[in-house]
């Protein structure tokens, strides 16, 4: 058999297999064994229980539920009718078997799609924000903490002009800085470990707090920017790409 004929047969067989694979029914996404979604008429009392191996109990507006299901921040969810932020829902769901947090989140995604008829579109948008970087030559950088589970984000506490990180990843530190600055902060420190750190700053000193202000280039004494420099970290105002979830459509859930 000639080599050209053999190659043609291989090509035909490959196309047939790819077509058969495309036509094969796809596996259904994982789902909860039992789930209840109800309007919280008095609002949400408390934040619910953390995601556990058996399921989850939570409460929030649809926008907050999307944030929990997809692991994104407030500024990464946009669009939809006004009620996706103003109406609160209680969600109680039980998994058939012990599941990982990632599996529970996948189930929550499927639940939101089913009960709210939620359709999302992923986009990348450019926003004014900050980049957190590290001076790797600085002796001021905190020492990496040992004995931490690789998947643990650690803890961040904010308030009173103080940021306190306990066994936290730099990604989580960036999240804490976003809460303080109310602007996107992305981690480009290239520090992969967990760290204990504590910085104090003047809450009233908001110089450089507007990342779109290109005229503000020098951090003032007592600001959060100066406090970070003192431990070998740096915040720079920059236009940054941010992945966002756009709510294309959503409907209020029917009674359970």
Secondary structure, 3 states (H helix, E strand, C coil): CCHHHHHHHHHHHHHHHHHHHHHCCCCCCCCCCEEEEEECCCCCCCCCEEEECCEEEEEEEHHHHHHHHHCCCHHHEEECCCHHHHCEEEEEEECCCCCCHHHHHHHHHHHHHHHCCCEEEEEEEEEEEEEEEECCCCCCCCCEECCCCCCCCCEEEECCCEEEEEEECHHHHHHHHHHHHCCEEEECCCCCCEEEEEEECCCCCCCCCCCCCCCCCCCCCCCHHHHHHCCCEEEEEEEEEEEEEEEEECCCCCCC
